[in-house]
Amino acid sequence: MICFNNVSFRYARGEESLKNINLTINKGDVVLVCGSSGCGKSTLVRCVNGLIPHFYEGELTGSITVGEMNVSQTTLRKISGYVGTVFQNPRSQFFNVDTTSELAFGCENFGLDPHEIEQRINRTVNRLDLTALMDRSIFKLSGGEKQKIACASIAVEPVDVIILDEPSANLDFKGICELQKMIEAWKEDGKTILIAEHRISYLFPFINRALLMKNGEIKKEYSVEEIKALTEKELHELGLRAESMENPSETRIKGIMDMSDTDKMVLFNMKYAYRGESAVFDIPKMEIPVGEIIGIVGTNGIGKSTFLRCLCGMERRCKAKLKVRDEEWNNRKRRQKIYMVMQDVNHQLFTDSVLEEVLISQDSEDREEALDILKLLDLTEYADRHPLALSGGQKQRVAVASAIASGREIILFDEPTSGLDYYHMLQVSELLKALKEKGKTVIIVTHDVELIKNACTCVIHFGNK
């Protein structure tokens, strides 16, 4: 089904990302590809869907076959009829403005009969319980909802091989349970599935084996029993997430603070609705502790990211007031005082180098401080690289570095550890604690149970609309 024969790949910008890969994946196998950030997982799966060598330029040696196709000698169009991919950032693969059209798009490109397309969509929507997401604007979906639509768009297509790149990165507990059902359905249909992931425990019921990558090589192959037998410490040493599935809304924090003993800022009359729709939330009053690390949890689509955008003054139609000490901050004041790291960090990377990205966030340019911040986040070697040329996890860390450099009183993070391995999640966790020590108030929207346990001092639960 899939065969790598002595494959090596070096990107045009210089670094070798795959070294002497020999691998065979049989039809119907479900294979986990794991390892720390930068180990070569994404590069490996790009060789299967043809993005290497047809999109990403570089030097490829050896041969890759998928089915009867030699990937190097087959067009992307033909490969896409056999291999479907859900990318780490689902937004990058959307071509339509509404969800139903997006599900139909791939089948339309295959030239399927409209009646068959409709049947495939209905079957997928019913099987995966996606009725509530149909006929919705893509732009009004949460990150987790976009991930579900990206998975569904592949489920509709008549492909034999499915690739998932960090599929749980933006999903809440319920979303991961739904993803499990999706993988189970694909497995029952005999699909061959290749999954690149840091969070692995939710995949144990489905995978046939796991490949551990390091520095572009497959260092070890595990059976399901072998990888399940690894201790939490051993998994962490491999850069993997060891936490079993847990609902963040039920997570208990050790040593949680006493809210009555801390200063608070008070939010008044925060109400927001998208044009022509009912209110996402209506908050007459909310007290938020000052100088703490506050986790905001809740299901995908409940309004957590919208809340952050309103809080920092980005949504101009939201006229809420924030009282900090004896001062009231309107939208304009909040934009001056609050810094936000978005879930899709591509929206806030503007310069030609990682170092410049940090420098423009400072009130006054301090190159030495900027380099120190990059060092804290393992980004020194990328200082002169273009931010958009980095991996998803590396971009995330650049955005975190810019937030630290801003020096703002309140810093908001929307899923700051999505796509990060265990080591870099801990790095971000320690930096959040350092911000707290400096008197900053840190507010985090997250589904990451390990981040909540490691960093948060209190949690705010967003309930049903």
VEXDREN-2710 file (C-alpha; in Angstrom, 1 decimal):
% VEXDREN-2710
k/r/px/py/pz
1/MET/0.0/0.0/0.0
2/ILE/2.6/2.6/1.1
3/CYS/6.3/1.9/0.7
4/PHE/9.4/4.1/1.4
5/ASN/12.6/2.7/0.0
6/ASN/15.7/4.4/1.4
7/VAL/14.1/7.8/1.3
8/SER/15.9/11.0/2.3
9/PHE/14.8/14.6/1.9
10/ARG/16.4/17.9/2.3
11/TYR/14.3/21.1/2.0
12/ALA/15.6/23.8/-0.4
13/ARG/16.4/26.0/2.6
14/GLY/19.0/23.6/3.7
15/GLU/18.2/21.2/6.6
16/GLU/17.8/17.5/6.0
17/SER/14.5/16.4/7.4
18/LEU/14.3/12.7/6.5
19/LYS/17.2/10.3/6.5
20/ASN/17.2/6.8/5.1
21/ILE/13.6/5.9/5.7
22/ASN/12.6/2.4/4.9
23/LEU/8.9/1.7/5.7
24/THR/6.0/-0.5/4.6
25/ILE/2.4/0.2/5.6
26/ASN/-0.1/-2.4/4.6
27/LYS/-3.7/-1.8/3.4
28/GLY/-6.0/-1.2/6.3
29/ASP/-3.2/-0.4/8.8
30/VAL/-3.6/2.5/11.3
31/VAL/-0.2/3.8/12.0
32/LEU/0.9/6.4/14.6
33/VAL/3.9/8.6/13.7
34/CYS/5.2/10.3/16.9
35/GLY/8.1/12.2/18.3
36/SER/9.1/15.6/19.5
37/SER/8.5/18.8/17.5
38/GLY/10.8/19.0/14.5
39/CYS/11.5/15.2/14.4
40/GLY/10.2/14.9/10.8
41/LYS/6.6/13.7/11.3
42/SER/5.0/16.2/9.0
43/THR/7.7/15.8/6.4
44/LEU/7.1/12.0/6.3
45/VAL/3.4/12.4/5.7
46/ARG/4.0/15.1/3.0
47/CYS/5.9/12.4/1.1
48/VAL/2.7/10.2/1.1
49/ASN/0.3/12.9/-0.1
50/GLY/2.7/14.2/-2.7
51/LEU/3.3/17.6/-1.3
52/ILE/6.9/16.4/-1.3
53/PRO/8.3/16.7/-4.0
54/HIS/5.5/18.5/-6.0
55/PHE/4.9/21.5/-3.6
56/TYR/7.8/21.7/-1.2
57/GLU/11.0/22.2/-3.0
58/GLY/14.1/20.2/-2.0
59/GLU/16.3/17.2/-2.7
60/LEU/14.5/13.9/-2.6
61/THR/16.4/10.6/-2.9
62/GLY/15.0/7.0/-2.8
63/SER/11.5/6.0/-3.9
64/ILE/8.0/6.4/-2.5
65/THR/5.0/4.4/-3.7
66/VAL/1.4/4.7/-2.7
67/GLY/-0.7/1.9/-4.1
68/GLU/0.6/1.5/-7.7
69/MET/1.7/5.1/-7.9
70/ASN/5.3/6.3/-7.8
71/VAL/4.8/9.6/-5.9
72/SER/7.6/11.5/-7.7
73/GLN/6.2/10.5/-11.1
74/THR/2.5/11.1/-10.4
75/THR/0.7/14.4/-10.4
76/LEU/-0.8/15.9/-7.2
77/ARG/-4.2/15.8/-8.8
78/LYS/-4.0/12.0/-9.3
79/ILE/-2.5/11.4/-5.8
80/SER/-5.3/13.5/-4.2
81/GLY/-7.9/11.0/-5.7
82/TYR/-6.3/8.3/-3.6
83/VAL/-4.9/10.2/-0.5
84/GLY/-6.9/12.6/1.7
85/THR/-5.2/14.9/4.2
86/VAL/-6.4/16.8/7.3
87/PHE/-3.8/19.4/8.0
88/GLN/-2.8/20.7/11.5
89/ASN/-4.3/24.1/10.6
90/PRO/-7.6/23.2/8.9
91/ARG/-8.1/26.8/7.7
92/SER/-5.4/26.2/5.2
93/GLN/-7.4/23.6/3.3
94/PHE/-10.8/25.3/3.0
95/PHE/-11.9/26.5/-0.4
96/ASN/-15.5/27.6/0.3
97/VAL/-17.3/30.0/2.6
98/ASP/-19.9/27.6/3.9
99/THR/-19.6/24.1/5.5
100/THR/-21.9/22.2/3.2
101/SER/-20.1/23.4/0.1
102/GLU/-16.8/22.5/1.7
103/LEU/-18.0/18.9/2.2
104/ALA/-19.0/18.7/-1.5
105/PHE/-15.9/20.4/-2.9
106/GLY/-13.6/17.4/-3.1
107/CYS/-16.2/15.1/-4.6
108/GLU/-17.1/17.8/-7.2
109/ASN/-13.4/17.9/-8.2
110/PHE/-13.5/14.1/-8.7
111/GLY/-16.4/14.6/-11.1
112/LEU/-18.9/12.5/-9.0
113/ASP/-22.6/12.6/-9.9
114/PRO/-24.4/15.3/-7.8
115/HIS/-26.9/12.7/-6.4
116/GLU/-24.0/10.5/-5.2
117/ILE/-22.3/13.6/-3.7
118/GLU/-25.5/14.4/-1.8
119/GLN/-25.8/10.8/-0.6
120/ARG/-22.1/10.8/0.6
121/ILE/-22.6/14.1/2.5
122/ASN/-25.8/12.9/4.2
123/ARG/-24.2/9.6/5.2
124/THR/-21.1/11.4/6.6
125/VAL/-23.2/14.0/8.5
126/ASN/-25.5/11.4/10.0
127/ARG/-22.7/9.0/10.9
128/LEU/-20.6/11.7/12.5
129/ASP/-23.5/13.7/14.1
130/LEU/-22.5/16.9/12.3
131/THR/-26.0/18.3/11.5
132/ALA/-25.5/21.3/13.8
133/LEU/-22.5/22.4/11.7
134/MET/-24.1/22.2/8.3
135/ASP/-25.0/25.4/6.3
136/ARG/-22.8/27.4/8.5
137/SER/-20.2/30.1/7.6
138/ILE/-16.7/28.8/7.8
139/PHE/-15.6/32.2/9.2
140/LYS/-17.9/31.8/12.2
141/LEU/-16.7/28.4/13.3
142/SER/-14.4/27.8/16.2
143/GLY/-11.0/26.2/15.7
144/GLY/-12.3/22.8/16.8
145/GLU/-15.4/23.1/14.6
146/LYS/-13.2/23.8/11.6
147/GLN/-11.2/20.7/12.5
148/LYS/-14.4/18.6/12.4
149/ILE/-15.4/20.0/9.0
150/ALA/-11.9/19.3/7.6
151/CYS/-12.2/15.7/8.8
152/ALA/-15.7/15.4/7.4
153/SER/-14.6/16.7/4.0
154/ILE/-12.1/13.9/3.8
155/ALA/-14.7/11.3/5.0
156/VAL/-17.0/12.3/2.2
157/GLU/-14.3/11.7/-0.5
158/PRO/-13.7/8.2/-2.1
159/VAL/-10.1/8.0/-0.9
160/ASP/-8.2/4.9/0.3
161/VAL/-5.5/6.6/2.4
162/ILE/-6.2/9.2/5.1
163/ILE/-3.5/11.3/6.7
164/LEU/-4.1/13.2/9.9
165/ASP/-1.5/15.8/11.0
166/GLU/-2.0/16.7/14.8
167/PRO/-5.8/16.1/14.5
168/SER/-6.5/16.7/18.2
169/ALA/-4.6/20.0/18.4
170/ASN/-7.8/22.2/18.4
171/LEU/-10.3/19.8/19.8
172/ASP/-12.0/19.7/23.2
173/PHE/-12.8/16.5/25.1
174/LYS/-16.0/15.9/23.2
175/GLY/-14.3/16.7/19.9
176/ILE/-11.7/14.0/20.5
177/CYS/-14.4/11.5/21.4
178/GLU/-16.0/12.4/18.0
179/LEU/-12.6/12.0/16.3
180/GLN/-12.3/8.6/17.8
181/LYS/-15.6/7.6/16.2
182/MET/-14.5/9.0/12.9
183/ILE/-11.2/6.9/13.0
184/GLU/-13.2/3.8/14.0
185/ALA/-15.5/4.3/11.1
186/TRP/-12.6/4.7/8.7
187/LYS/-11.0/1.6/10.1
188/GLU/-14.2/-0.4/9.6
189/ASP/-14.3/0.8/6.0
190/GLY/-10.7/-0.6/5.5
191/LYS/-9.0/2.8/5.0
192/THR/-5.3/3.0/5.5
193/ILE/-4.7/5.8/8.1
194/LEU/-1.4/7.6/9.0
195/ILE/-1.6/9.9/12.0
196/ALA/1.1/12.3/13.2
197/GLU/0.5/13.2/16.8
198/HIS/1.9/14.2/20.2
199/ARG/-1.2/13.3/22.2
200/ILE/-1.4/9.5/21.7
201/SER/-3.5/7.8/24.4
202/TYR/-6.8/8.4/22.6
203/LEU/-5.4/6.5/19.6
204/PHE/-4.5/3.2/21.4
205/PRO/-7.8/1.5/20.6
206/PHE/-7.2/1.9/16.8
207/ILE/-3.5/1.8/15.9
208/ASN/-1.7/-1.3/14.7
209/ARG/1.7/0.1/15.6
210/ALA/3.6/3.3/16.4
211/LEU/6.7/4.8/14.7
212/LEU/9.0/6.9/16.9
213/MET/10.9/9.6/14.9
214/LYS/14.0/11.6/15.9
215/ASN/16.2/13.8/13.8
216/GLY/14.5/12.7/10.6
217/GLU/14.9/9.0/11.3
218/ILE/12.6/6.2/12.5
219/LYS/14.3/5.4/15.7
220/LYS/12.0/2.6/16.9
221/GLU/8.8/0.8/16.1
222/TYR/6.4/-0.1/18.8
223/SER/3.5/-2.5/18.9
224/VAL/0.4/-1.2/20.6
225/GLU/1.2/-3.2/23.7
226/GLU/4.7/-1.9/23.9
227/ILE/3.8/1.8/23.6
228/LYS/0.9/1.4/26.1
229/ALA/3.4/-0.1/28.6
230/LEU/5.7/3.0/28.6
231/THR/5.6/4.9/31.8
232/GLU/4.6/8.6/32.0
233/LYS/8.3/9.5/32.5
234/GLU/9.4/7.5/29.5
235/LEU/6.7/9.1/27.2
236/HIS/7.7/12.6/28.4
237/GLU/11.4/11.8/27.6
238/LEU/10.3/11.0/24.1
239/GLY/8.5/14.3/23.8
240/LEU/5.0/12.7/23.9
241/ARG/2.0/13.6/25.9
242/ALA/1.3/11.0/28.6
243/GLU/-2.0/12.4/30.0
244/SER/-4.9/10.0/29.4
245/MET/-8.1/11.5/28.0
246/GLU/-9.7/13.9/30.5
247/ASN/-12.4/16.6/30.3
248/PRO/-10.7/19.9/31.1
249/SER/-14.0/21.1/32.7
250/GLU/-13.5/18.4/35.3
251/THR/-9.8/19.0/35.9
252/ARG/-8.8/19.6/39.4
253/ILE/-5.9/22.0/40.1
254/LYS/-3.5/21.3/43.0
255/GLY/-3.1/24.3/45.4
256/ILE/-5.8/26.3/43.7
257/MET/-6.0/29.9/44.9
258/ASP/-8.7/31.4/47.1
259/MET/-10.5/33.9/44.9
260/SER/-11.6/35.9/48.0
261/ASP/-8.0/36.7/48.9
262/THR/-7.0/38.3/45.6
263/ASP/-7.5/41.6/43.8
264/LYS/-9.9/41.4/40.9
265/MET/-10.7/43.3/37.7
266/VAL/-14.4/43.5/36.9
267/LEU/-16.0/43.1/33.5
268/PHE/-19.3/44.8/32.9
269/ASN/-22.0/44.3/30.2
270/MET/-20.1/42.1/27.7
271/LYS/-22.6/41.0/25.1
272/TYR/-21.8/40.0/21.5
273/ALA/-23.6/38.5/18.6
274/TYR/-22.5/37.9/15.0
275/ARG/-24.7/39.9/12.6
276/GLY/-28.1/38.4/12.2
277/GLU/-27.5/35.8/14.9
278/SER/-28.4/35.3/18.5
279/ALA/-25.9/36.4/21.2
280/VAL/-22.8/34.3/21.6
281/PHE/-22.7/35.3/25.3
282/ASP/-24.3/38.0/27.5
283/ILE/-22.3/38.6/30.7
284/PRO/-23.7/41.3/33.0
285/LYS/-20.7/41.1/35.4
286/MET/-17.6/38.9/35.7
287/GLU/-14.8/39.1/38.3
288/ILE/-11.4/38.1/37.1
289/PRO/-8.4/37.8/39.5
290/VAL/-5.5/40.1/38.9
291/GLY/-1.9/38.7/38.7
292/GLU/-3.0/35.1/38.2
293/ILE/-3.0/32.5/35.4
294/ILE/-6.6/31.9/34.5
295/GLY/-7.7/29.0/32.3
296/ILE/-10.9/29.3/30.3
297/VAL/-12.4/26.0/29.4
298/GLY/-15.6/24.9/27.6
299/THR/-16.8/23.0/24.5
300/ASN/-15.8/23.9/21.0
301/GLY/-18.0/26.7/19.6
302/ILE/-19.2/28.0/23.0
303/GLY/-17.6/31.4/22.5
304/LYS/-14.3/31.3/24.3
305/SER/-12.2/32.7/21.5
306/THR/-14.8/35.4/20.8
307/PHE/-14.7/36.3/24.5
308/LEU/-11.0/36.9/24.2
309/ARG/-11.4/39.1/21.1
310/CYS/-14.0/41.1/22.9
311/LEU/-11.9/41.4/26.1
312/CYS/-8.9/42.8/24.3
313/GLY/-11.1/45.3/22.3
314/MET/-10.7/43.7/18.9
315/GLU/-14.5/43.4/18.4
316/ARG/-15.5/47.0/18.1
317/ARG/-19.2/46.3/18.2
318/CYS/-18.8/44.9/21.7
319/LYS/-18.9/47.9/24.1
320/ALA/-18.1/46.2/27.4
321/LYS/-16.2/48.0/30.1
322/LEU/-13.3/46.6/32.1
323/LYS/-12.6/48.1/35.5
324/VAL/-9.0/47.6/36.5
325/ARG/-8.2/49.1/39.9
326/ASP/-10.1/52.5/39.8
327/GLU/-9.8/52.9/36.1
328/GLU/-12.3/52.0/33.4
329/TRP/-11.0/50.6/30.1
330/ASN/-13.1/51.0/27.0
331/ASN/-12.3/49.2/23.7
332/ARG/-9.5/51.6/22.8
333/LYS/-7.9/51.4/26.2
334/ARG/-8.0/47.6/26.2
335/ARG/-6.3/47.5/22.8
336/GLN/-3.5/49.5/24.3
337/LYS/-3.2/47.5/27.5
338/ILE/-3.9/44.0/26.5
339/TYR/-1.9/41.7/24.2
340/MET/-3.5/38.7/22.5
341/VAL/-1.9/35.6/21.0
342/MET/-4.5/34.2/18.5
343/GLN/-5.3/30.6/17.9
344/ASP/-4.2/31.0/14.2
345/VAL/-0.9/32.8/14.7
346/ASN/-0.5/33.3/11.0
347/HIS/-2.8/36.3/11.4
348/GLN/-0.2/38.1/13.5
349/LEU/3.1/37.3/12.0
350/PHE/4.2/40.3/9.9
351/THR/7.9/40.6/9.5
352/ASP/10.6/38.9/7.5
353/SER/12.4/37.3/10.4
354/VAL/11.7/35.8/13.8
355/LEU/13.9/38.3/15.6
356/GLU/12.2/41.2/13.9
357/GLU/8.8/39.8/15.0
358/VAL/9.9/40.0/18.7
359/LEU/11.5/43.4/18.2
360/ILE/8.4/45.1/16.9
361/SER/6.4/44.0/19.9
362/GLN/8.7/45.9/22.3
363/ASP/7.9/49.4/23.4
364/SER/11.5/50.3/22.7
365/GLU/13.7/48.0/20.6
366/ASP/16.1/45.9/22.8
367/ARG/17.9/43.3/20.7
368/GLU/19.6/41.7/23.7
369/GLU/16.3/41.2/25.5
370/ALA/14.7/39.9/22.3
371/LEU/17.5/37.3/21.8
372/ASP/17.1/36.2/25.5
373/ILE/13.4/35.6/24.9
374/LEU/14.1/33.6/21.8
375/LYS/16.6/31.5/23.8
376/LEU/14.0/30.8/26.4
377/LEU/11.8/29.3/23.7
378/ASP/14.4/27.4/21.8
379/LEU/14.1/29.8/18.8
380/THR/17.6/31.2/18.6
381/GLU/18.6/29.1/15.6
382/TYR/15.5/30.5/13.7
383/ALA/16.2/34.2/14.5
384/ASP/16.9/35.0/10.9
385/ARG/14.3/32.7/9.4
386/HIS/11.0/34.0/8.0
387/PRO/8.2/33.2/10.5
388/LEU/5.9/31.8/7.9
389/ALA/8.5/29.2/6.9
390/LEU/8.4/27.6/10.3
391/SER/6.4/24.6/11.5
392/GLY/3.1/25.2/13.3
393/GLY/4.6/24.6/16.7
394/GLN/7.5/26.9/16.0
395/LYS/5.1/29.7/14.8
396/GLN/3.2/29.2/18.0
397/ARG/6.3/29.8/20.1
398/VAL/7.2/32.9/18.0
399/ALA/3.8/34.4/18.9
400/VAL/4.4/33.6/22.6
401/ALA/7.8/35.3/22.4
402/SER/6.2/38.4/20.9
403/ALA/3.6/38.5/23.7
404/ILE/6.3/38.3/26.4
405/ALA/8.3/41.1/24.6
406/SER/5.2/43.4/24.6
407/GLY/5.3/44.0/28.3
408/ARG/1.5/44.4/28.5
409/GLU/-0.3/44.2/31.8
410/ILE/-2.7/41.5/30.6
411/ILE/-1.8/38.8/28.1
412/LEU/-4.4/36.6/26.5
413/PHE/-3.6/33.2/24.9
414/ASP/-5.9/31.3/22.6
415/GLU/-4.7/27.6/22.6
416/PRO/-1.0/28.5/23.1
417/THR/0.1/24.8/23.2
418/SER/-1.9/23.4/20.3
419/GLY/0.6/21.3/18.3
420/LEU/3.3/21.5/20.9
421/ASP/5.1/18.4/22.2
422/TYR/5.5/17.8/26.0
423/TYR/8.8/19.6/26.3
424/HIS/7.7/22.8/24.6
425/MET/4.4/22.7/26.5
426/LEU/6.4/22.8/29.7
427/GLN/8.5/25.6/28.3
428/VAL/5.3/27.7/27.7
429/SER/4.0/26.7/31.1
430/GLU/7.1/28.0/32.8
431/LEU/7.0/31.2/30.8
432/LEU/3.4/31.8/31.9
433/LYS/4.5/31.3/35.5
434/ALA/7.3/33.8/34.9
435/LEU/4.8/36.4/33.6
436/LYS/2.7/35.9/36.7
437/GLU/5.8/36.5/38.9
438/LYS/6.2/39.8/37.1
439/GLY/2.7/40.8/38.1
440/LYS/1.1/40.1/34.8
441/THR/-2.5/38.7/34.5
442/VAL/-2.5/35.8/32.1
443/ILE/-5.8/34.5/30.6
444/ILE/-5.7/31.2/28.5
445/VAL/-8.3/29.6/26.4
446/THR/-7.3/25.9/26.3
447/HIS/-8.3/22.3/26.1
448/ASP/-4.8/21.2/27.2
449/VAL/-5.3/19.4/30.5
450/GLU/-1.5/19.1/31.1
451/LEU/-1.1/22.9/30.6
452/ILE/-4.0/23.6/33.1
453/LYS/-2.4/21.3/35.7
454/ASN/1.1/22.7/35.2
455/ALA/0.3/26.4/35.0
456/CYS/-3.2/27.6/35.9
457/THR/-4.1/29.0/39.3
458/CYS/-7.8/29.1/38.6
459/VAL/-10.2/28.0/35.9
460/ILE/-13.3/29.7/34.5
461/HIS/-15.9/27.4/33.0
462/PHE/-17.9/28.6/30.0
463/GLY/-21.2/26.7/30.0
464/ASN/-23.9/26.2/27.4
465/LYS/-25.2/29.2/25.5
END
